[in-house]
C-alpha cells in the first residue's frame, strides 16, 4: 500500500546533542531516516503552490489537483 505524506520543509532541522549537531530530515526524502543525507537539495527549485511526488528513483512528478 502506498501512502502520500505532505511535507513542506525543504531543509533539515538541527538538534544539539552535547557539543555536536545532528541534522534531522524534514523533507522526507533522506535514505538515512531520521537523519539528513542532503536529499532536500532536490526540492530547492520547487515552485510555490505546486505539489510534487518524488519517486523511488529520485525523479519528481508534479501533481495536478
Phi and psi in radians as a Rosetta constraint file:
Dihedral C 1 N 2 CA 2 C 2 CIRCULARHARMONIC -1.617 0.35
Dihedral N 2 CA 2 C 2 N 3 CIRCULARHARMONIC 2.620 0.35
Dihedral C 2 N 3 CA 3 C 3 CIRCULARHARMONIC -2.381 0.35
Dihedral N 3 CA 3 C 3 N 4 CIRCULARHARMONIC 2.228 0.35
Dihedral C 3 N 4 CA 4 C 4 CIRCULARHARMONIC -1.725 0.35
Dihedral N 4 CA 4 C 4 N 5 CIRCULARHARMONIC 2.249 0.35
Dihedral C 4 N 5 CA 5 C 5 CIRCULARHARMONIC -2.131 0.35
Dihedral N 5 CA 5 C 5 N 6 CIRCULARHARMONIC 2.194 0.35
Dihedral C 5 N 6 CA 6 C 6 CIRCULARHARMONIC -1.376 0.35
Dihedral N 6 CA 6 C 6 N 7 CIRCULARHARMONIC 2.200 0.35
Dihedral C 6 N 7 CA 7 C 7 CIRCULARHARMONIC -2.195 0.35
Dihedral N 7 CA 7 C 7 N 8 CIRCULARHARMONIC 2.284 0.35
Dihedral C 7 N 8 CA 8 C 8 CIRCULARHARMONIC -1.916 0.35
Dihedral N 8 CA 8 C 8 N 9 CIRCULARHARMONIC -0.262 0.35
Dihedral C 8 N 9 CA 9 C 9 CIRCULARHARMONIC -1.280 0.35
Dihedral N 9 CA 9 C 9 N 10 CIRCULARHARMONIC 2.506 0.35
Dihedral C 9 N 10 CA 10 C 10 CIRCULARHARMONIC -2.179 0.35
Dihedral N 10 CA 10 C 10 N 11 CIRCULARHARMONIC 0.551 0.35
Dihedral C 10 N 11 CA 11 C 11 CIRCULARHARMONIC -2.830 0.35
Dihedral N 11 CA 11 C 11 N 12 CIRCULARHARMONIC 2.900 0.35
Dihedral C 11 N 12 CA 12 C 12 CIRCULARHARMONIC -1.421 0.35
Dihedral N 12 CA 12 C 12 N 13 CIRCULARHARMONIC 2.934 0.35
Dihedral C 12 N 13 CA 13 C 13 CIRCULARHARMONIC -1.926 0.35
Dihedral N 13 CA 13 C 13 N 14 CIRCULARHARMONIC 2.264 0.35
Dihedral C 13 N 14 CA 14 C 14 CIRCULARHARMONIC -1.474 0.35
Dihedral N 14 CA 14 C 14 N 15 CIRCULARHARMONIC 2.292 0.35
Dihedral C 14 N 15 CA 15 C 15 CIRCULARHARMONIC -2.102 0.35
Dihedral N 15 CA 15 C 15 N 16 CIRCULARHARMONIC 2.188 0.35
Dihedral C 15 N 16 CA 16 C 16 CIRCULARHARMONIC -1.479 0.35
Dihedral N 16 CA 16 C 16 N 17 CIRCULARHARMONIC 2.220 0.35
Dihedral C 16 N 17 CA 17 C 17 CIRCULARHARMONIC -2.199 0.35
Dihedral N 17 CA 17 C 17 N 18 CIRCULARHARMONIC 1.790 0.35
Dihedral C 17 N 18 CA 18 C 18 CIRCULARHARMONIC 1.092 0.35
Dihedral N 18 CA 18 C 18 N 19 CIRCULARHARMONIC -2.180 0.35
Dihedral C 18 N 19 CA 19 C 19 CIRCULARHARMONIC -1.688 0.35
Dihedral N 19 CA 19 C 19 N 20 CIRCULARHARMONIC 0.091 0.35
Dihedral C 19 N 20 CA 20 C 20 CIRCULARHARMONIC -2.059 0.35
Dihedral N 20 CA 20 C 20 N 21 CIRCULARHARMONIC 2.876 0.35
Dihedral C 20 N 21 CA 21 C 21 CIRCULARHARMONIC -1.912 0.35
Dihedral N 21 CA 21 C 21 N 22 CIRCULARHARMONIC 2.491 0.35
Dihedral C 21 N 22 CA 22 C 22 CIRCULARHARMONIC -2.073 0.35
Dihedral N 22 CA 22 C 22 N 23 CIRCULARHARMONIC 2.454 0.35
Dihedral C 22 N 23 CA 23 C 23 CIRCULARHARMONIC -1.939 0.35
Dihedral N 23 CA 23 C 23 N 24 CIRCULARHARMONIC 2.105 0.35
Dihedral C 23 N 24 CA 24 C 24 CIRCULARHARMONIC -1.742 0.35
Dihedral N 24 CA 24 C 24 N 25 CIRCULARHARMONIC 2.292 0.35
Dihedral C 24 N 25 CA 25 C 25 CIRCULARHARMONIC -1.136 0.35
Dihedral N 25 CA 25 C 25 N 26 CIRCULARHARMONIC 2.258 0.35
Dihedral C 25 N 26 CA 26 C 26 CIRCULARHARMONIC -2.033 0.35
Dihedral N 26 CA 26 C 26 N 27 CIRCULARHARMONIC -0.190 0.35
Dihedral C 26 N 27 CA 27 C 27 CIRCULARHARMONIC -1.542 0.35
Dihedral N 27 CA 27 C 27 N 28 CIRCULARHARMONIC -0.354 0.35
Dihedral C 27 N 28 CA 28 C 28 CIRCULARHARMONIC 1.533 0.35
Dihedral N 28 CA 28 C 28 N 29 CIRCULARHARMONIC 0.038 0.35
Dihedral C 28 N 29 CA 29 C 29 CIRCULARHARMONIC -1.715 0.35
Dihedral N 29 CA 29 C 29 N 30 CIRCULARHARMONIC -0.221 0.35
Dihedral C 29 N 30 CA 30 C 30 CIRCULARHARMONIC -1.062 0.35
Dihedral N 30 CA 30 C 30 N 31 CIRCULARHARMONIC 2.391 0.35
Dihedral C 30 N 31 CA 31 C 31 CIRCULARHARMONIC -1.472 0.35
Dihedral N 31 CA 31 C 31 N 32 CIRCULARHARMONIC -0.036 0.35
Dihedral C 31 N 32 CA 32 C 32 CIRCULARHARMONIC -2.088 0.35
Dihedral N 32 CA 32 C 32 N 33 CIRCULARHARMONIC 0.737 0.35
Dihedral C 32 N 33 CA 33 C 33 CIRCULARHARMONIC -0.950 0.35
Dihedral N 33 CA 33 C 33 N 34 CIRCULARHARMONIC 2.458 0.35
Dihedral C 33 N 34 CA 34 C 34 CIRCULARHARMONIC -1.550 0.35
Dihedral N 34 CA 34 C 34 N 35 CIRCULARHARMONIC 0.118 0.35
Dihedral C 34 N 35 CA 35 C 35 CIRCULARHARMONIC -1.546 0.35
Dihedral N 35 CA 35 C 35 N 36 CIRCULARHARMONIC 2.627 0.35
Dihedral C 35 N 36 CA 36 C 36 CIRCULARHARMONIC -1.277 0.35
Dihedral N 36 CA 36 C 36 N 37 CIRCULARHARMONIC 2.369 0.35
Dihedral C 36 N 37 CA 37 C 37 CIRCULARHARMONIC -2.079 0.35
Dihedral N 37 CA 37 C 37 N 38 CIRCULARHARMONIC 0.200 0.35
Dihedral C 37 N 38 CA 38 C 38 CIRCULARHARMONIC 1.577 0.35
Dihedral N 38 CA 38 C 38 N 39 CIRCULARHARMONIC 0.010 0.35
Dihedral C 38 N 39 CA 39 C 39 CIRCULARHARMONIC -1.067 0.35
Dihedral N 39 CA 39 C 39 N 40 CIRCULARHARMONIC -0.395 0.35
Dihedral C 39 N 40 CA 40 C 40 CIRCULARHARMONIC -1.062 0.35
Dihedral N 40 CA 40 C 40 N 41 CIRCULARHARMONIC -0.318 0.35
Dihedral C 40 N 41 CA 41 C 41 CIRCULARHARMONIC -1.049 0.35
Dihedral N 41 CA 41 C 41 N 42 CIRCULARHARMONIC -0.459 0.35
Dihedral C 41 N 42 CA 42 C 42 CIRCULARHARMONIC -1.240 0.35
Dihedral N 42 CA 42 C 42 N 43 CIRCULARHARMONIC -0.234 0.35
Dihedral C 42 N 43 CA 43 C 43 CIRCULARHARMONIC -1.594 0.35
Dihedral N 43 CA 43 C 43 N 44 CIRCULARHARMONIC -0.139 0.35
Dihedral C 43 N 44 CA 44 C 44 CIRCULARHARMONIC -1.126 0.35
Dihedral N 44 CA 44 C 44 N 45 CIRCULARHARMONIC -0.431 0.35
Dihedral C 44 N 45 CA 45 C 45 CIRCULARHARMONIC -1.778 0.35
Dihedral N 45 CA 45 C 45 N 46 CIRCULARHARMONIC 0.261 0.35
Dihedral C 45 N 46 CA 46 C 46 CIRCULARHARMONIC -1.143 0.35
Dihedral N 46 CA 46 C 46 N 47 CIRCULARHARMONIC 2.552 0.35
Dihedral C 46 N 47 CA 47 C 47 CIRCULARHARMONIC -1.594 0.35
Dihedral N 47 CA 47 C 47 N 48 CIRCULARHARMONIC 2.411 0.35
Dihedral C 47 N 48 CA 48 C 48 CIRCULARHARMONIC -0.996 0.35
Dihedral N 48 CA 48 C 48 N 49 CIRCULARHARMONIC 2.357 0.35
Dihedral C 48 N 49 CA 49 C 49 CIRCULARHARMONIC 1.495 0.35
Dihedral N 49 CA 49 C 49 N 50 CIRCULARHARMONIC -0.050 0.35
Dihedral C 49 N 50 CA 50 C 50 CIRCULARHARMONIC -1.797 0.35
Dihedral N 50 CA 50 C 50 N 51 CIRCULARHARMONIC 2.726 0.35
Dihedral C 50 N 51 CA 51 C 51 CIRCULARHARMONIC -2.030 0.35
Dihedral N 51 CA 51 C 51 N 52 CIRCULARHARMONIC 2.370 0.35
Dihedral C 51 N 52 CA 52 C 52 CIRCULARHARMONIC -2.188 0.35
Dihedral N 52 CA 52 C 52 N 53 CIRCULARHARMONIC 2.625 0.35
Dihedral C 52 N 53 CA 53 C 53 CIRCULARHARMONIC -2.008 0.35
Dihedral N 53 CA 53 C 53 N 54 CIRCULARHARMONIC 2.269 0.35
Dihedral C 53 N 54 CA 54 C 54 CIRCULARHARMONIC -1.772 0.35
Dihedral N 54 CA 54 C 54 N 55 CIRCULARHARMONIC 2.198 0.35
Dihedral C 54 N 55 CA 55 C 55 CIRCULARHARMONIC -1.510 0.35
Dihedral N 55 CA 55 C 55 N 56 CIRCULARHARMONIC 2.821 0.35
Dihedral C 55 N 56 CA 56 C 56 CIRCULARHARMONIC -1.086 0.35
Dihedral N 56 CA 56 C 56 N 57 CIRCULARHARMONIC -0.375 0.35
Dihedral C 56 N 57 CA 57 C 57 CIRCULARHARMONIC -1.533 0.35
Dihedral N 57 CA 57 C 57 N 58 CIRCULARHARMONIC 0.072 0.35
Dihedral C 57 N 58 CA 58 C 58 CIRCULARHARMONIC 1.607 0.35
Dihedral N 58 CA 58 C 58 N 59 CIRCULARHARMONIC -0.089 0.35
Dihedral C 58 N 59 CA 59 C 59 CIRCULARHARMONIC -1.367 0.35
Dihedral N 59 CA 59 C 59 N 60 CIRCULARHARMONIC 2.772 0.35
Dihedral C 59 N 60 CA 60 C 60 CIRCULARHARMONIC -2.164 0.35
Dihedral N 60 CA 60 C 60 N 61 CIRCULARHARMONIC 2.449 0.35
Dihedral C 60 N 61 CA 61 C 61 CIRCULARHARMONIC -2.222 0.35
Dihedral N 61 CA 61 C 61 N 62 CIRCULARHARMONIC 2.319 0.35
Dihedral C 61 N 62 CA 62 C 62 CIRCULARHARMONIC -1.371 0.35
Dihedral N 62 CA 62 C 62 N 63 CIRCULARHARMONIC 2.361 0.35
Dihedral C 62 N 63 CA 63 C 63 CIRCULARHARMONIC -1.665 0.35
Dihedral N 63 CA 63 C 63 N 64 CIRCULARHARMONIC 2.181 0.35
Dihedral C 63 N 64 CA 64 C 64 CIRCULARHARMONIC -1.624 0.35
Dihedral N 64 CA 64 C 64 N 65 CIRCULARHARMONIC 2.197 0.35
